[in-house]
Amino acid sequence: MDTLRILTGGRSHSVRLLALLPLLPWTHGAYAANVVTLPAGADVMIGLDGSAGGTIEGPDVSLNLSGDAATNFSSGAPGSSLDPSVNFLDFSAGFGAVTLAGQQKICSLESQCALRVTEITGLQSFTFPTNAQSFSVTVPASMAPIMGQVGSRPEVFSLQTPPGELSLTFGFSDFPSPSYVFEQAEFVSSQPVSTPEPGTLGLMMAGTLMGTLAVMLKRRACSSLSATCATVRFRGVFAP
């Protein structure tokens, strides 16, 4: 697959040209109405060399992914502040499945499936310390929806994760000048919890209420006719 070399943060990264193309056939016309939203959680690791990998899991999606990332936090001067972000996150390899319209689809990024580039944005800045020691910091963060398609006649979906946290680890180096050097990062967004439909929830509440009411009425009846209730219980258990 054709790639493009991009220089960010002092490092060169390979980016798939396909991943950078506009989503013209996906977001216009008939395709736009057929985009299926798949809620999911994410756990993504980013290494010192710009490699990325992790999982995206949800009720209708399960993917193990790997690729490349470019960030704005490769290094920082002591005492300086930074709004951390992953400028692009390109999952170019991986395997799993997505469920669309009740049917499970195999998603192999080497053949039947494709994902667009995404990004992770830190929602809070932090300040590098001045003690010349390695340190870690965690800030709230969000990952942009990931557009994807699967199959020879593409079915389009959008992976959407709730806000999570971005954890960063830095080492300290005196060469060529005192600075903190990025070592690794992890973005974690919890998997959404499925909730019953409003109609189903109403039936569950009604059933619970009726069951509670029945127990209360039975107890009230037994309190006024204790001897009779005791006899009925005794017979119900031991009598033939």
N, C-alpha and C positions, 0 to 999 in steps of 0.2 A: 504494500500500500504506500502511496506517495506521502512523504512527510515534509514538513517545513521546520527548519531550525530557528528557534527564537531565543534571544538572549535576554534574560531577566535576572535581576539580583546577582549579576556577575557569573551566572551559569547558563549554559546552552541546553535547550530542551528540544526534543522532537515532538512535533504536534502533527496529528493527522490532518491533512488538508480537508478531508471530508467533514471532520468535526468542526471546522471553522466556517463552513459554508452556511449561508442563511437558510432558515427553515421554510423556504418558499413553498414547496409542495406539501409541507406538513401543517402549516398554519393558515393557509388560505383555502377558500372554496370549500369543497366537500370534505376535505381532510379535517378542517378546523372543528366541525361538528362531531367528528368521530374520535377525538382525542379522549382516551380513557385515563382518568386520574387514579393513580395507585398510591395511597398513603403508605409510608414506610419509615422505618428507623434506619440510621446509618452509623457505622463504626469504621472510620477511615484513618489509616496511618500514613504519614508522609515522612520520608527519610531524608538524611543529610544530602544524598545524591539526587534528590528530586523525584525519586521513585514513590509511587503511591499504591496502596492496596487496601482492601477491606471488604465489608459486606453491606448489603442493603436488604433488609428484611421487613416484610409486612404481610398482612393477611393474603394478598394476592401477588406477592413478589418475593423471590429468594435468589439473590445474586452474589457470587464471589467474584470480585473484580480486581484488576491491577492496571497500572498505567503510569502516567507522569503528572507532575505538578510543578507549578512555579509560584513562589511566594514573595512577599515584600519584607520578610523577616529573616533574611539570611545572616544578618549581623546588625549590631547596634552599639552605639557608643555609651559608656557609663553615664547615667543621669539623663539620657535622652528618652523621649516618649514615642510611642508607636501605636498606630491603629492597625492591628494585624489583619492580613487577608491572604487568602490563596487566590491569586489572580486568575489562574485557570487550573482545572482538574480534568484530565483527559483519561477516561477509562477505555483503553484500547484492547484489552483482553479480559476474558472471564467467561463464566458459565453459570447457568441457573435456569430459572423458569419464571414466567409471568402468567397470570390468569386473566384472560380477557373474555367478556361475555360468557363466563362460566366454563371456558375451555382453557386448559393449561397449555402454554406454548413454550417449547424449549428455546432458550435464549443463549446462543453461543456467539460471542462477539467476534469470533474468527469467521463466522459464516452467516447464520440466519438472523443476526441481531446487530443493532447499532445504537450507540448512545452519543448524545451531543456533549460538548464540553460544558462544565458547570463551574461554579466558583463558591468559595466559602468566605463570608464576611464576618470579621470580629465586630461585636456590637459595643465594645468598650476598649478604651486605650489602656496601656500600662506603661510604667517607667522602669527602665533598666536600672538595677542597683549600682552602687558605687563601691562595693566591698571586694570586687575582683574575685568573686566566687561563683561557681556554677549555680544556676537557679532555674526554677520552673514557675510558670504562671498559667492560670486558667481564666478565660474570659467567656462571656456568653457569645454565641455565634449562630449564624444561620447559613444553610446551604441552598443555593438557588435550585428551583425545579430542574430535573434532568429530562429532557425530551428523548424519547426512544422510539424505535420501530422494530418490528419482528415479522418474519415471513417473507416469502417471495412476492406476495401481494401485500405490501406493508400495512400492518395494523399499528396505529400510532398510540403511544401512551406517554404519560408524564409522571415521573417519580417525584413525589413531594414529601419532604421530611419536615417535622416540626423543629422549632429552634432548639439548639443544644449548646454544647460547650466545646471550646477549642483550647486544648492544653498544649503548651509549648515548653520545650526544654532547651536551655542554652549552656554552653561551656564558656570559659573565659580564656582569652589568648592575649599575650603581650606583643605578638608579631603580626603584621609590621607596626601596629600601634595598638594600645589597649582597647579591646572591644569584646563584646559578647558574640559568640558564634553559634548559630542554630545547629541543633543536633537532631531533634525529632519533634513531630507534632501529631496530635490525635484529635479528630473531631468525632464527638459522640452525640447522637440524637436518638432519644428513646423511641422504640417502636410504638405506634399508636395503639390504644386499647379499643377494641371494637365494642360498640354499645348497641343495645337492642333498638329496633325501629320504634317510633312513638306508639304505634298500634300494639306491638308486642309488649312494650313496657306497660301500657295501660292494662292489658289482660293479666300480666304478672301481678300488678298491684291489686287488681280486682280479686284475683284468686287468693292472694295473701290475706286481704281484708275479709273475704268470706270464710276462709279457714279459721282466722282468729275469732270472728264472730261466733262461729259454730262452737268452738272450744269454750268461749265465755258463757254461752247459753247452756251448754252441757254442765259446766261447773256450777252455774246458778241453780239449775234444776236439781243437781245432786246435793247441793247444800241444804235445800229444803226437804229433800226426800232421801236423806243419807242412808237409811236402812235399806230402802228399795234399791238404790244405786249399788250399795255394797253387795246385795244379793244377786243383782244382774251381773256384775263384774265377776263374782265368784262362779256363777253358773256358766258364764261365757267362757271361762278358762278351763273349768274342771268338769262341768256336767257333760254327759254324752249328748 
